[in-house]
Amino acid sequence: MRKITSDAVEAFVNGEEFRRDNTKVHSGLSNSIMYLHGHMIASKEGNTVKIKDAGRQTKTIKERLNGILDAYHGDSYIFQKDYQWYLSRHGEVEEFLSSKWIEI
């Protein structure tokens, strides 16, 4: 995992502000939102964390989302096979649909 991803995920989890290059984390009293190139890719309100690809399935988005998944569920990750994204969660694999919020 790249340093920018590690730092952004740490800020997201801890509810801290973060901005570096193309990644931004905005935090309020009880929520955090992660942006990549201005597109919201993750949100946290209380104990509820949601992720999405913002309609762009890129390596960078996958890396940021995998960083968040690792922070909350060490056994969950996104992978690509034959140009399609999948989410492996606790040993169960499901298709990762573009632009759809997924609660983790």
TORRO-835616 format. One record per residue: x, y, z of N, C-alpha, C in turn; residue number from 1; residue in three letters. Coordinates in Angstrom, 1 decimal. Each point is the difference from the previous one (the first is absolute). Layout:
! residues N
{n_X: X, n_Y: Y, n_Z: Z, ca_X: X, ca_Y: Y, ca_Z: Z, c_X: X, c_Y: Y, c_Z: Z, num: NUM, residuo: ALA} $
...
***
This chain:
! residues 104
{n_X: 0.8, n_Y: -1.2, n_Z: 0.0, ca_X: -0.8, ca_Y: 1.2, ca_Z: 0.0, c_X: 0.9, c_Y: 1.2, c_Z: 0.0, num: 1, residuo: MET} $
{n_X: -0.3, n_Y: 1.0, n_Z: -0.9, ca_X: 0.7, ca_Y: 1.2, ca_Z: 0.0, c_X: -0.2, c_Y: 0.9, c_Z: 1.2, num: 2, residuo: ARG} $
{n_X: 1.0, n_Y: 0.8, n_Z: 0.3, ca_X: -0.1, ca_Y: 0.9, ca_Z: 1.2, c_X: -1.2, c_Y: 0.9, c_Z: -0.1, num: 3, residuo: LYS} $
{n_X: -0.3, n_Y: 0.6, n_Z: -1.1, ca_X: -1.2, ca_Y: 0.9, ca_Z: -0.1, c_X: -1.3, c_Y: -0.8, c_Z: 0.4, num: 4, residuo: ILE} $
{n_X: -0.1, n_Y: -1.2, n_Z: -0.4, ca_X: -1.2, ca_Y: -0.8, ca_Z: 0.3, c_X: 0.0, c_Y: -0.3, c_Z: 1.5, num: 5, residuo: THR} $
{n_X: 1.1, n_Y: -0.4, n_Z: 0.6, ca_X: 0.1, ca_Y: -0.3, ca_Z: 1.4, c_X: -0.3, c_Y: 1.2, c_Z: 0.8, num: 6, residuo: SER} $
{n_X: 0.5, n_Y: 1.2, n_Z: -0.3, ca_X: -0.3, ca_Y: 1.2, ca_Z: 0.7, c_X: -1.4, c_Y: 0.5, c_Z: -0.1, num: 7, residuo: ASP} $
{n_X: -0.6, n_Y: -0.2, n_Z: -1.2, ca_X: -1.4, ca_Y: 0.4, ca_Z: -0.3, c_X: -0.9, c_Y: -0.9, c_Z: 0.8, num: 8, residuo: ALA} $
{n_X: 0.2, n_Y: -1.3, n_Z: 0.0, ca_X: -0.8, ca_Y: -0.9, ca_Z: 0.7, c_X: 0.1, c_Y: 0.2, c_Z: 1.5, num: 9, residuo: VAL} $
{n_X: 1.2, n_Y: 0.3, n_Z: 0.5, ca_X: 0.1, ca_Y: 0.3, ca_Z: 1.5, c_X: -0.8, c_Y: 1.3, c_Z: 0.3, num: 10, residuo: GLU} $
{n_X: 0.0, n_Y: 1.0, n_Z: -0.8, ca_X: -0.8, ca_Y: 1.2, ca_Z: 0.2, c_X: -1.5, c_Y: -0.3, c_Z: 0.0, num: 11, residuo: ALA} $
{n_X: -0.4, n_Y: -0.8, n_Z: -1.0, ca_X: -1.4, ca_Y: -0.5, ca_Z: -0.1, c_X: -0.5, c_Y: -0.7, c_Z: 1.2, num: 12, residuo: PHE} $
{n_X: 0.8, n_Y: -0.9, n_Z: 0.5, ca_X: -0.4, ca_Y: -0.9, ca_Z: 1.1, c_X: 0.0, c_Y: 0.9, c_Z: 1.3, num: 13, residuo: VAL} $
{n_X: 0.9, n_Y: 0.9, n_Z: 0.1, ca_X: 0.1, ca_Y: 0.8, ca_Z: 1.2, c_X: -0.8, c_Y: 1.3, c_Z: 0.0, num: 14, residuo: ASN} $
{n_X: -0.7, n_Y: 0.3, n_Z: -1.1, ca_X: -0.8, ca_Y: 1.2, ca_Z: -0.1, c_X: 0.8, c_Y: 1.2, c_Z: -0.1, num: 15, residuo: GLY} $
{n_X: 1.1, n_Y: 0.0, n_Z: -0.7, ca_X: 0.9, ca_Y: 1.2, ca_Z: -0.2, c_X: 0.0, c_Y: 0.5, c_Z: -1.4, num: 16, residuo: GLU} $
{n_X: 0.3, n_Y: 1.3, n_Z: -0.1, ca_X: 0.1, ca_Y: 0.6, ca_Z: -1.4, c_X: 1.3, c_Y: -0.5, c_Z: -0.6, num: 17, residuo: GLU} $
{n_X: -0.1, n_Y: -0.2, n_Z: -1.4, ca_X: 1.2, ca_Y: -0.4, ca_Z: -0.7, c_X: -0.2, c_Y: 0.5, c_Z: -1.4, num: 18, residuo: PHE} $
{n_X: 1.2, n_Y: 0.5, n_Z: -0.6, ca_X: 0.0, ca_Y: 0.4, ca_Z: -1.4, c_X: 1.4, c_Y: -0.2, c_Z: -0.5, num: 19, residuo: ARG} $
{n_X: 0.1, n_Y: -0.8, n_Z: -1.1, ca_X: 1.3, ca_Y: -0.2, ca_Z: -0.6, c_X: -0.2, c_Y: -0.4, c_Z: -1.5, num: 20, residuo: ARG} $
{n_X: 0.6, n_Y: 0.7, n_Z: -0.9, ca_X: -0.2, ca_Y: -0.3, ca_Z: -1.4, c_X: -1.4, c_Y: -0.1, c_Z: -0.4, num: 21, residuo: ASP} $
{n_X: -0.5, n_Y: -1.2, n_Z: -0.4, ca_X: -1.3, ca_Y: -0.2, ca_Z: -0.5, c_X: -1.0, c_Y: -0.5, c_Z: 1.0, num: 22, residuo: ASN} $
{n_X: 0.5, n_Y: -0.2, n_Z: 1.2, ca_X: -0.8, ca_Y: -0.6, ca_Z: 1.1, c_X: -0.4, c_Y: 1.0, c_Z: 1.1, num: 23, residuo: THR} $
{n_X: -1.2, n_Y: 0.0, n_Z: 0.4, ca_X: -0.4, ca_Y: 0.9, ca_Z: 1.1, c_X: -1.0, c_Y: -0.8, c_Z: 1.0, num: 24, residuo: LYS} $
{n_X: 0.2, n_Y: 0.2, n_Z: 1.2, ca_X: -0.9, ca_Y: -0.5, ca_Z: 1.1, c_X: -0.6, c_Y: 1.2, c_Z: 0.7, num: 25, residuo: VAL} $
{n_X: -1.3, n_Y: 0.1, n_Z: 0.0, ca_X: -0.7, ca_Y: 1.1, ca_Z: 0.7, c_X: -0.7, c_Y: -0.7, c_Z: 1.2, num: 26, residuo: HIS} $
{n_X: 0.2, n_Y: 0.6, n_Z: 1.2, ca_X: -0.6, ca_Y: -0.6, ca_Z: 1.2, c_X: -0.9, c_Y: 1.0, c_Z: 0.7, num: 27, residuo: SER} $
{n_X: -1.1, n_Y: -0.4, n_Z: 0.5, ca_X: -0.9, ca_Y: 0.8, ca_Z: 0.9, c_X: 0.0, c_Y: -0.6, c_Z: 1.4, num: 28, residuo: GLY} $
{n_X: -1.1, n_Y: 0.3, n_Z: 0.7, ca_X: -0.1, ca_Y: -0.4, ca_Z: 1.4, c_X: -0.1, c_Y: -1.6, c_Z: 0.1, num: 29, residuo: LEU} $
{n_X: -0.8, n_Y: -0.6, n_Z: -0.9, ca_X: -0.2, ca_Y: -1.4, ca_Z: 0.1, c_X: 0.2, c_Y: -0.7, c_Z: -1.4, num: 30, residuo: SER} $
{n_X: 0.6, n_Y: 0.7, n_Z: -0.9, ca_X: 0.1, ca_Y: -0.7, ca_Z: -1.3, c_X: 1.3, c_Y: 0.4, c_Z: -0.7, num: 31, residuo: ASN} $
{n_X: 0.4, n_Y: -0.8, n_Z: -1.0, ca_X: 1.2, ca_Y: 0.2, ca_Z: -0.8, c_X: -0.4, c_Y: -0.4, c_Z: -1.4, num: 32, residuo: SER} $
{n_X: 0.5, n_Y: 0.8, n_Z: -1.0, ca_X: -0.2, ca_Y: -0.3, ca_Z: -1.4, c_X: 1.3, c_Y: 0.0, c_Z: -0.7, num: 33, residuo: ILE} $
{n_X: 0.3, n_Y: -1.0, n_Z: -0.8, ca_X: 1.2, ca_Y: 0.0, ca_Z: -0.8, c_X: -0.3, c_Y: 0.3, c_Z: -1.5, num: 34, residuo: MET} $
{n_X: 0.8, n_Y: 0.9, n_Z: -0.6, ca_X: -0.2, ca_Y: 0.4, ca_Z: -1.4, c_X: 1.3, c_Y: -0.4, c_Z: -0.7, num: 35, residuo: TYR} $
{n_X: -0.1, n_Y: -0.4, n_Z: -1.3, ca_X: 1.1, ca_Y: -0.2, ca_Z: -0.9, c_X: -0.4, c_Y: 0.8, c_Z: -1.3, num: 36, residuo: LEU} $
{n_X: 0.9, n_Y: 0.9, n_Z: -0.4, ca_X: -0.3, ca_Y: 0.9, ca_Z: -1.1, c_X: -1.4, c_Y: 0.7, c_Z: 0.1, num: 37, residuo: HIS} $
{n_X: -0.4, n_Y: 0.3, n_Z: 1.2, ca_X: -1.2, ca_Y: 0.7, ca_Z: 0.3, c_X: -1.3, c_Y: -0.9, c_Z: 0.0, num: 38, residuo: GLY} $
{n_X: 0.2, n_Y: -1.3, n_Z: -0.2, ca_X: -1.1, ca_Y: -0.9, ca_Z: 0.1, c_X: 0.0, c_Y: -0.8, c_Z: 1.3, num: 39, residuo: HIS} $
{n_X: -1.2, n_Y: 0.0, n_Z: 0.6, ca_X: -0.2, ca_Y: -0.7, ca_Z: 1.3, c_X: 0.1, c_Y: -1.5, c_Z: -0.2, num: 40, residuo: MET} $
{n_X: 1.0, n_Y: -0.6, n_Z: 0.7, ca_X: 0.2, ca_Y: -1.5, ca_Z: -0.1, c_X: -0.3, c_Y: -0.7, c_Z: 1.3, num: 41, residuo: ILE} $
{n_X: 0.0, n_Y: 0.7, n_Z: 1.1, ca_X: -0.3, ca_Y: -0.7, ca_Z: 1.3, c_X: -0.7, c_Y: 1.0, c_Z: 1.0, num: 42, residuo: ALA} $
{n_X: -0.8, n_Y: -0.5, n_Z: 0.8, ca_X: -0.6, ca_Y: 0.8, ca_Z: 1.0, c_X: -0.2, c_Y: -0.8, c_Z: 1.3, num: 43, residuo: SER} $
{n_X: 0.1, n_Y: 0.7, n_Z: 1.1, ca_X: -0.2, ca_Y: -0.6, ca_Z: 1.3, c_X: -0.8, c_Y: 0.9, c_Z: 0.9, num: 44, residuo: LYS} $
{n_X: -1.1, n_Y: -0.6, n_Z: 0.5, ca_X: -0.9, ca_Y: 0.7, ca_Z: 0.9, c_X: -0.2, c_Y: -0.9, c_Z: 1.2, num: 45, residuo: GLU} $
{n_X: 0.5, n_Y: 0.4, n_Z: 1.1, ca_X: 0.0, ca_Y: -0.8, ca_Z: 1.2, c_X: 0.8, c_Y: -1.3, c_Z: -0.3, num: 46, residuo: GLY} $
{n_X: -0.7, n_Y: -1.2, n_Z: 0.2, ca_X: 0.6, ca_Y: -1.3, ca_Z: -0.3, c_X: -0.3, c_Y: -0.5, c_Z: -1.4, num: 47, residuo: ASN} $
{n_X: -0.6, n_Y: 0.8, n_Z: -0.8, ca_X: -0.4, ca_Y: -0.4, ca_Z: -1.4, c_X: 1.0, c_Y: 0.5, c_Z: -1.0, num: 48, residuo: THR} $
{n_X: 0.7, n_Y: -0.9, n_Z: -0.7, ca_X: 0.9, ca_Y: 0.3, ca_Z: -1.0, c_X: -0.5, c_Y: -0.5, c_Z: -1.4, num: 49, residuo: VAL} $
{n_X: 0.1, n_Y: 0.9, n_Z: -1.0, ca_X: -0.5, ca_Y: -0.4, ca_Z: -1.3, c_X: 1.1, c_Y: 0.4, c_Z: -1.0, num: 50, residuo: LYS} $
{n_X: 0.2, n_Y: -0.8, n_Z: -1.1, ca_X: 0.9, ca_Y: 0.3, ca_Z: -1.0, c_X: -0.6, c_Y: -0.1, c_Z: -1.4, num: 51, residuo: ILE} $
{n_X: 0.6, n_Y: 0.6, n_Z: -1.0, ca_X: -0.5, ca_Y: -0.1, ca_Z: -1.4, c_X: 1.2, c_Y: 0.4, c_Z: -0.9, num: 52, residuo: LYS} $
{n_X: -0.1, n_Y: -0.3, n_Z: -1.2, ca_X: 1.0, ca_Y: 0.4, ca_Z: -1.0, c_X: -0.2, c_Y: 1.3, c_Z: -0.7, num: 53, residuo: ASP} $
{n_X: -1.1, n_Y: 0.6, n_Z: 0.2, ca_X: -0.4, ca_Y: 1.3, ca_Z: -0.6, c_X: 0.0, c_Y: -0.1, c_Z: -1.6, num: 54, residuo: ALA} $
{n_X: -0.3, n_Y: -1.2, n_Z: -0.4, ca_X: -0.1, ca_Y: -0.3, ca_Z: -1.5, c_X: 1.3, c_Y: -0.1, c_Z: -0.7, num: 55, residuo: GLY} $
{n_X: 1.1, n_Y: -0.1, n_Z: 0.8, ca_X: 1.4, ca_Y: 0.0, ca_Z: -0.6, c_X: 0.7, c_Y: -1.2, c_Z: 0.6, num: 56, residuo: ARG} $
{n_X: 0.2, n_Y: -1.1, n_Z: -0.6, ca_X: 0.7, ca_Y: -1.1, ca_Z: 0.5, c_X: 1.4, c_Y: 0.1, c_Z: -0.3, num: 57, residuo: GLN} $
{n_X: 0.8, n_Y: 0.8, n_Z: 0.7, ca_X: 1.4, ca_Y: 0.2, ca_Z: -0.2, c_X: 0.9, c_Y: -0.7, c_Z: 1.0, num: 58, residuo: THR} $
{n_X: 1.2, n_Y: -0.2, n_Z: -0.2, ca_X: 0.9, ca_Y: -0.6, ca_Z: 0.9, c_X: 0.1, c_Y: 0.8, c_Z: 1.3, num: 59, residuo: LYS} $
{n_X: 0.0, n_Y: 1.4, n_Z: -0.2, ca_X: 0.1, ca_Y: 0.9, ca_Z: 1.2, c_X: -1.2, c_Y: -0.1, c_Z: 0.9, num: 60, residuo: THR} $
{n_X: -1.2, n_Y: 0.0, n_Z: -0.6, ca_X: -1.2, ca_Y: -0.2, ca_Z: 0.8, c_X: 0.0, c_Y: -1.3, c_Z: 0.7, num: 61, residuo: ILE} $
{n_X: 0.4, n_Y: -1.1, n_Z: -0.7, ca_X: 0.0, ca_Y: -1.3, ca_Z: 0.6, c_X: 1.0, c_Y: 0.0, c_Z: 1.2, num: 62, residuo: LYS} $
{n_X: 1.1, n_Y: 0.6, n_Z: -0.2, ca_X: 1.0, ca_Y: 0.1, ca_Z: 1.1, c_X: -0.6, c_Y: 0.7, c_Z: 1.3, num: 63, residuo: GLU} $
{n_X: -0.6, n_Y: 1.2, n_Z: -0.3, ca_X: -0.6, ca_Y: 0.7, ca_Z: 1.2, c_X: -1.1, c_Y: -0.8, c_Z: 0.7, num: 64, residuo: ARG} $
{n_X: -0.8, n_Y: -0.6, n_Z: -0.8, ca_X: -1.1, ca_Y: -0.8, ca_Z: 0.6, c_X: 0.5, c_Y: -1.2, c_Z: 0.7, num: 65, residuo: LEU} $
{n_X: 1.0, n_Y: -0.7, n_Z: -0.6, ca_X: 0.6, ca_Y: -1.1, ca_Z: 0.7, c_X: 0.7, c_Y: 0.4, c_Z: 1.3, num: 66, residuo: ASN} $
{n_X: 0.5, n_Y: 1.2, n_Z: 0.1, ca_X: 0.6, ca_Y: 0.5, ca_Z: 1.2, c_X: -1.1, c_Y: 0.2, c_Z: 1.1, num: 67, residuo: GLY} $
{n_X: -1.1, n_Y: 0.5, n_Z: -0.4, ca_X: -1.2, ca_Y: 0.1, ca_Z: 0.9, c_X: -0.5, c_Y: -1.4, c_Z: 0.4, num: 68, residuo: ILE} $
{n_X: -0.1, n_Y: -0.9, n_Z: -0.9, ca_X: -0.5, ca_Y: -1.3, ca_Z: 0.3, c_X: 1.0, c_Y: -0.7, c_Z: 1.0, num: 69, residuo: LEU} $
{n_X: 1.3, n_Y: 0.2, n_Z: -0.2, ca_X: 1.0, ca_Y: -0.6, ca_Z: 0.9, c_X: -0.1, c_Y: 0.6, c_Z: 1.4, num: 70, residuo: ASP} $
{n_X: -0.3, n_Y: 1.3, n_Z: 0.1, ca_X: -0.1, ca_Y: 0.6, ca_Z: 1.3, c_X: -1.2, c_Y: -0.5, c_Z: 0.8, num: 71, residuo: ALA} $
{n_X: -1.1, n_Y: -0.3, n_Z: -0.7, ca_X: -1.2, ca_Y: -0.4, ca_Z: 0.7, c_X: -0.2, c_Y: -1.6, c_Z: 0.0, num: 72, residuo: TYR} $
{n_X: 0.4, n_Y: -0.6, n_Z: -1.1, ca_X: -0.2, ca_Y: -1.5, ca_Z: -0.1, c_X: 1.3, c_Y: -0.5, c_Z: -0.7, num: 73, residuo: HIS} $
{n_X: 0.9, n_Y: -0.5, n_Z: 0.8, ca_X: 1.3, ca_Y: -0.4, ca_Z: -0.6, c_X: -0.1, c_Y: -1.2, c_Z: -1.0, num: 74, residuo: GLY} $
{n_X: -1.2, n_Y: -0.7, n_Z: 0.0, ca_X: -0.1, ca_Y: -1.1, ca_Z: -0.9, c_X: -0.9, c_Y: 0.4, c_Z: -1.3, num: 75, residuo: ASP} $
{n_X: -0.2, n_Y: 1.3, n_Z: -0.2, ca_X: -0.8, ca_Y: 0.4, ca_Z: -1.1, c_X: 0.8, c_Y: 0.8, c_Z: -1.0, num: 76, residuo: SER} $
{n_X: -0.2, n_Y: -0.1, n_Z: -1.3, ca_X: 0.7, ca_Y: 0.7, ca_Z: -1.0, c_X: -0.7, c_Y: 0.0, c_Z: -1.3, num: 77, residuo: TYR} $
{n_X: 0.4, n_Y: 1.0, n_Z: -0.9, ca_X: -0.5, ca_Y: 0.0, ca_Z: -1.3, c_X: 1.0, c_Y: -0.5, c_Z: -1.0, num: 78, residuo: ILE} $
{n_X: -0.4, n_Y: -0.8, n_Z: -0.9, ca_X: 1.0, ca_Y: -0.5, ca_Z: -1.0, c_X: -0.7, c_Y: 0.1, c_Z: -1.4, num: 79, residuo: PHE} $
{n_X: 0.8, n_Y: -0.1, n_Z: -1.1, ca_X: -0.5, ca_Y: 0.0, ca_Z: -1.3, c_X: 0.3, c_Y: -1.3, c_Z: -0.7, num: 80, residuo: GLN} $
{n_X: -1.0, n_Y: -0.4, n_Z: -0.8, ca_X: 0.2, ca_Y: -1.2, ca_Z: -0.8, c_X: -0.8, c_Y: 0.2, c_Z: -1.3, num: 81, residuo: LYS} $
{n_X: 0.7, n_Y: -0.2, n_Z: -1.1, ca_X: -0.7, ca_Y: 0.2, ca_Z: -1.3, c_X: -0.7, c_Y: 1.3, c_Z: -0.1, num: 82, residuo: ASP} $
{n_X: 0.7, n_Y: 1.1, n_Z: 0.4, ca_X: -0.5, ca_Y: 1.4, ca_Z: -0.1, c_X: -1.2, c_Y: 0.3, c_Z: 1.0, num: 83, residuo: TYR} $
{n_X: -0.4, n_Y: -0.9, n_Z: 0.8, ca_X: -1.1, ca_Y: 0.2, ca_Z: 0.9, c_X: 0.6, c_Y: 0.0, c_Z: 1.5, num: 84, residuo: GLN} $
{n_X: -0.6, n_Y: 0.9, n_Z: 0.8, ca_X: 0.4, ca_Y: 0.1, ca_Z: 1.4, c_X: -0.9, c_Y: -0.9, c_Z: 0.8, num: 85, residuo: TRP} $
{n_X: 0.7, n_Y: -0.6, n_Z: 1.1, ca_X: -0.7, ca_Y: -0.8, ca_Z: 0.9, c_X: 0.4, c_Y: 0.4, c_Z: 1.4, num: 86, residuo: TYR} $
{n_X: -0.9, n_Y: -0.2, n_Z: 1.0, ca_X: 0.3, ca_Y: 0.2, ca_Z: 1.4, c_X: 0.0, c_Y: -1.3, c_Z: 0.7, num: 87, residuo: LEU} $
{n_X: 1.1, n_Y: -0.4, n_Z: 0.6, ca_X: 0.1, ca_Y: -1.1, ca_Z: 0.8, c_X: -0.2, c_Y: 0.4, c_Z: 1.5, num: 88, residuo: SER} $
{n_X: -1.0, n_Y: -0.5, n_Z: 0.6, ca_X: -0.3, ca_Y: 0.5, ca_Z: 1.4, c_X: -0.3, c_Y: -1.3, c_Z: 0.8, num: 89, residuo: ARG} $
{n_X: 0.9, n_Y: -0.2, n_Z: 1.0, ca_X: -0.1, ca_Y: -1.1, ca_Z: 0.9, c_X: -0.1, c_Y: -1.4, c_Z: -0.8, num: 90, residuo: HIS} $
{n_X: 0.7, n_Y: -0.1, n_Z: -1.1, ca_X: 0.0, ca_Y: -1.2, ca_Z: -0.8, c_X: -1.1, c_Y: -0.1, c_Z: -1.0, num: 91, residuo: GLY} $
{n_X: -0.9, n_Y: 0.9, n_Z: 0.0, ca_X: -1.1, ca_Y: 0.0, ca_Z: -1.0, c_X: 0.4, c_Y: 1.1, c_Z: -1.1, num: 92, residuo: GLU} $
{n_X: -0.2, n_Y: -0.4, n_Z: -1.3, ca_X: 0.3, ca_Y: 0.9, ca_Z: -1.1, c_X: -1.3, c_Y: 0.5, c_Z: -0.6, num: 93, residuo: VAL} $
{n_X: 0.0, n_Y: 1.3, n_Z: -0.3, ca_X: -1.2, ca_Y: 0.6, ca_Z: -0.7, c_X: 0.5, c_Y: 1.0, c_Z: -1.0, num: 94, residuo: GLU} $
{n_X: -0.7, n_Y: 0.2, n_Z: -1.0, ca_X: 0.3, ca_Y: 1.0, ca_Z: -1.0, c_X: 0.0, c_Y: 1.4, c_Z: 0.6, num: 95, residuo: GLU} $
{n_X: 1.0, n_Y: 0.8, n_Z: -0.3, ca_X: 0.0, ca_Y: 1.4, ca_Z: 0.4, c_X: -0.6, c_Y: 0.8, c_Z: -1.1, num: 96, residuo: PHE} $
{n_X: -1.2, n_Y: 0.4, n_Z: 0.2, ca_X: -0.7, ca_Y: 0.8, ca_Z: -1.0, c_X: 0.4, c_Y: 1.5, c_Z: 0.0, num: 97, residuo: LEU} $
{n_X: 0.3, n_Y: 0.5, n_Z: -1.2, ca_X: 0.4, ca_Y: 1.3, ca_Z: -0.1, c_X: -1.0, c_Y: 1.0, c_Z: 0.5, num: 98, residuo: SER} $
{n_X: 0.5, n_Y: 1.0, n_Z: 0.7, ca_X: -0.8, ca_Y: 1.2, ca_Z: 0.5, c_X: -1.0, c_Y: -0.4, c_Z: 1.1, num: 99, residuo: SER} $
{n_X: 0.0, n_Y: -1.2, n_Z: 0.5, ca_X: -0.9, ca_Y: -0.4, ca_Z: 1.0, c_X: 0.7, c_Y: 0.0, c_Z: 1.4, num: 100, residuo: LYS} $
{n_X: -0.7, n_Y: 0.6, n_Z: 1.0, ca_X: 0.6, ca_Y: 0.1, ca_Z: 1.3, c_X: -0.1, c_Y: -1.4, c_Z: 0.6, num: 101, residuo: TRP} $
{n_X: 1.1, n_Y: -0.5, n_Z: 0.7, ca_X: 0.0, ca_Y: -1.3, ca_Z: 0.6, c_X: 0.4, c_Y: 0.3, c_Z: 1.5, num: 102, residuo: ILE} $
{n_X: -0.9, n_Y: -0.5, n_Z: 0.9, ca_X: 0.3, ca_Y: 0.2, ca_Z: 1.4, c_X: 0.9, c_Y: -1.2, c_Z: 0.4, num: 103, residuo: GLU} $
{n_X: 1.1, n_Y: 0.4, n_Z: 0.8, ca_X: 0.9, ca_Y: -1.0, ca_Z: 0.4, c_X: 0.0, c_Y: -0.3, c_Z: 1.5, num: 104, residuo: ILE} $
***
